[in-house]
């Protein structure tokens, strides 16, 4: 495990026990348009709250995967699902840059203030494209930086784990999406810049669709 991933694991395993702490930066779930029978994925599923809400939406004919790097978050989510008797979910501890799901197997992907932690942004967006079915959609809430993050912070594992130093600029973010194959991005909500850590950043929720069956 990389030093950055170790820091992320430590921070979020501690936060797993604090239900009062909100870790979101937008309304990815509410804007996802998930429906009965869908196969869904939550990238960075945390305590499992959104996965369990999705499980109710998709019903017995659907299924929801919750993926998270933090063993503390995965443990918390599994215990909650077991206590609630929810059967149509699976929580998987994994590095999000390598999603352990089949190509073109997913209808809906959500993620909330997580992807900025991932070191290789192009790789994670390539993976999102890979696992979506044709016509499948992602709805992602995340942050972007107003200016490129200085190297002293961008290379600091602890600062990345704090959910700001791993962010990229808006233009770089959109270019990464285009390079992955997403060419029609909807911006569903977008904030004015605000201070976070040592930078100015904005939060947004974006949606895109895999429109091609191949490539």
PLY file of the C-alpha trace (Angstrom):
ply
format ascii 1.0
element vertex 215
property float x
property float y
property float z
element edge 214
property int vertex1
property int vertex2
end_header
0.00 0.00 0.00
1.34 3.44 -0.93
2.04 6.05 1.73
-0.94 8.07 0.51
-3.27 5.09 0.77
-1.95 4.34 4.26
-2.80 7.89 5.34
-6.26 7.63 3.77
-6.88 4.30 5.49
-5.84 5.66 8.88
-7.89 8.88 8.62
-11.08 7.29 7.41
-10.90 4.29 9.71
-11.02 6.78 12.58
-13.85 8.76 10.95
-15.81 5.53 10.45
-16.71 5.65 14.13
-17.99 9.24 14.05
-21.48 9.16 12.57
-21.88 12.90 13.13
-19.10 13.75 10.67
-20.39 14.54 7.16
-17.91 13.56 4.45
-19.90 14.56 1.35
-19.57 17.57 -0.95
-22.69 17.23 -3.10
-25.84 15.33 -3.98
-24.53 12.46 -6.11
-27.02 9.89 -4.84
-30.10 12.10 -5.09
-29.19 13.08 -8.65
-28.18 9.60 -9.83
-31.57 8.50 -11.23
-31.05 4.94 -10.00
-34.12 2.73 -10.36
-35.49 -0.77 -9.72
-33.28 -3.57 -11.03
-30.16 -1.45 -11.52
-26.67 -2.66 -10.72
-24.97 0.19 -8.88
-21.54 1.02 -7.51
-20.58 3.56 -4.86
-16.90 4.47 -5.19
-15.70 5.42 -1.74
-18.76 4.05 0.02
-17.64 5.00 3.53
-19.98 3.88 6.29
-22.35 2.47 3.66
-25.15 5.01 4.03
-25.61 5.66 0.30
-25.18 1.97 -0.58
-28.00 1.03 1.76
-30.24 3.76 0.35
-29.48 2.53 -3.17
-30.24 -1.05 -2.12
-33.75 0.03 -1.21
-34.16 1.91 -4.50
-32.99 -0.93 -6.77
-34.91 -3.59 -4.86
-34.43 -7.34 -4.88
-33.83 -7.42 -8.64
-30.93 -4.98 -8.34
-27.59 -5.04 -6.58
-25.22 -2.48 -5.08
-21.45 -2.68 -4.59
-19.73 -0.43 -2.08
-16.00 0.01 -2.68
-13.70 1.69 -0.19
-10.01 1.72 0.68
-10.53 2.04 4.44
-10.85 -1.19 6.39
-12.58 0.72 9.18
-15.24 2.03 6.80
-15.77 -1.38 5.21
-16.15 -3.02 8.61
-18.65 -0.39 9.74
-20.69 -0.72 6.53
-20.81 -4.52 6.67
-21.99 -4.49 10.28
-24.72 -1.97 9.48
-25.96 -3.97 6.48
-25.99 -7.16 8.54
-27.88 -5.48 11.37
-30.46 -4.15 8.91
-30.77 -7.47 7.11
-29.92 -6.00 3.70
-29.03 -8.79 1.25
-28.52 -7.09 -2.12
-25.21 -5.39 -1.29
-21.53 -6.25 -1.17
-18.78 -4.16 0.39
-15.29 -4.57 -1.06
-12.05 -3.12 0.31
-9.95 -2.05 -2.67
-7.80 0.62 -4.24
-10.32 2.45 -6.41
-7.90 2.71 -9.33
-8.43 -1.02 -9.93
-12.14 -1.82 -9.70
-12.71 -5.57 -9.25
-15.83 -5.73 -11.45
-16.46 -6.98 -14.96
-16.41 -4.76 -18.03
-19.79 -3.27 -18.98
-21.53 -4.73 -15.92
-22.85 -1.63 -14.12
-25.83 0.68 -14.74
-25.15 3.44 -12.21
-21.98 4.70 -10.51
-21.98 7.28 -7.75
-19.17 8.82 -5.73
-19.15 11.62 -3.19
-16.00 13.63 -2.42
-13.69 10.68 -2.95
-12.03 10.71 -6.37
-9.76 13.62 -5.48
-7.91 11.16 -3.21
-6.95 8.89 -6.12
-3.40 9.50 -7.35
-3.94 8.43 -10.96
-7.06 10.33 -12.01
-6.96 9.06 -15.58
-6.84 5.46 -14.42
-9.89 5.75 -12.18
-11.93 7.45 -14.91
-10.85 4.81 -17.41
-12.07 2.21 -14.92
-15.41 3.99 -14.51
-15.85 3.95 -18.27
-14.80 0.29 -18.48
-17.35 -1.08 -16.01
-20.34 0.97 -17.22
-22.77 -0.63 -19.63
-23.64 1.26 -22.80
-26.16 3.83 -21.58
-24.89 3.52 -18.01
-24.26 6.73 -16.10
-21.98 8.09 -13.41
-22.97 10.85 -11.01
-19.99 12.16 -9.09
-19.69 14.87 -6.46
-16.11 16.02 -5.99
-13.89 19.08 -5.66
-11.55 20.82 -8.08
-8.87 23.38 -7.31
-8.96 26.96 -8.56
-5.23 26.76 -9.38
-2.81 23.84 -9.65
-2.04 22.57 -6.15
1.58 23.40 -5.18
3.86 20.37 -5.22
4.61 20.62 -1.49
0.94 19.82 -0.82
0.15 17.68 -3.87
2.93 15.27 -2.84
1.99 15.23 0.85
0.09 12.01 1.72
-1.50 13.53 4.83
-2.76 16.58 2.92
-4.21 14.35 0.20
-5.96 12.25 2.85
-7.52 15.46 4.20
-9.52 15.73 0.95
-8.02 18.79 -0.73
-4.40 18.37 -1.87
-5.23 15.67 -4.41
-7.59 17.92 -6.36
-6.92 19.08 -9.92
-8.16 22.13 -11.79
-11.52 22.24 -13.54
-9.93 22.12 -17.00
-7.76 19.13 -16.11
-10.76 17.36 -14.59
-12.83 17.77 -17.76
-9.91 16.77 -19.97
-9.49 13.58 -17.95
-13.16 12.74 -18.46
-12.90 13.33 -22.20
-9.79 11.15 -22.43
-11.71 8.33 -20.73
-14.44 8.49 -23.38
-17.07 10.71 -21.74
-17.91 13.49 -24.18
-21.22 14.89 -22.88
-20.81 15.97 -19.27
-23.71 17.55 -17.38
-22.80 19.91 -14.54
-25.66 19.43 -12.10
-24.42 21.71 -9.34
-21.30 23.81 -8.82
-20.22 26.00 -5.92
-18.33 29.25 -5.77
-14.67 28.87 -4.72
-14.01 28.41 -1.01
-10.99 27.80 1.18
-10.11 24.21 2.02
-6.79 23.28 3.57
-4.24 25.53 1.89
-6.09 26.08 -1.40
-9.18 27.54 -3.01
-11.48 24.91 -4.45
-15.02 24.40 -5.69
-17.45 21.52 -5.24
-19.52 20.17 -8.09
-21.74 17.28 -9.05
-21.37 16.02 -12.60
-23.03 13.31 -14.65
-21.93 11.46 -17.76
-23.07 8.51 -19.84
-21.22 5.77 -21.66
-22.63 6.27 -25.13
-20.47 3.78 -26.98
-20.53 0.01 -26.68
-16.84 -0.43 -27.50
-13.61 1.48 -27.06
0 1
1 2
2 3
3 4
4 5
5 6
6 7
7 8
8 9
9 10
10 11
11 12
12 13
13 14
14 15
15 16
16 17
17 18
18 19
19 20
20 21
21 22
22 23
23 24
24 25
25 26
26 27
27 28
28 29
29 30
30 31
31 32
32 33
33 34
34 35
35 36
36 37
37 38
38 39
39 40
40 41
41 42
42 43
43 44
44 45
45 46
46 47
47 48
48 49
49 50
50 51
51 52
52 53
53 54
54 55
55 56
56 57
57 58
58 59
59 60
60 61
61 62
62 63
63 64
64 65
65 66
66 67
67 68
68 69
69 70
70 71
71 72
72 73
73 74
74 75
75 76
76 77
77 78
78 79
79 80
80 81
81 82
82 83
83 84
84 85
85 86
86 87
87 88
88 89
89 90
90 91
91 92
92 93
93 94
94 95
95 96
96 97
97 98
98 99
99 100
100 101
101 102
102 103
103 104
104 105
105 106
106 107
107 108
108 109
109 110
110 111
111 112
112 113
113 114
114 115
115 116
116 117
117 118
118 119
119 120
120 121
121 122
122 123
123 124
124 125
125 126
126 127
127 128
128 129
129 130
130 131
131 132
132 133
133 134
134 135
135 136
136 137
137 138
138 139
139 140
140 141
141 142
142 143
143 144
144 145
145 146
146 147
147 148
148 149
149 150
150 151
151 152
152 153
153 154
154 155
155 156
156 157
157 158
158 159
159 160
160 161
161 162
162 163
163 164
164 165
165 166
166 167
167 168
168 169
169 170
170 171
171 172
172 173
173 174
174 175
175 176
176 177
177 178
178 179
179 180
180 181
181 182
182 183
183 184
184 185
185 186
186 187
187 188
188 189
189 190
190 191
191 192
192 193
193 194
194 195
195 196
196 197
197 198
198 199
199 200
200 201
201 202
202 203
203 204
204 205
205 206
206 207
207 208
208 209
209 210
210 211
211 212
212 213
213 214
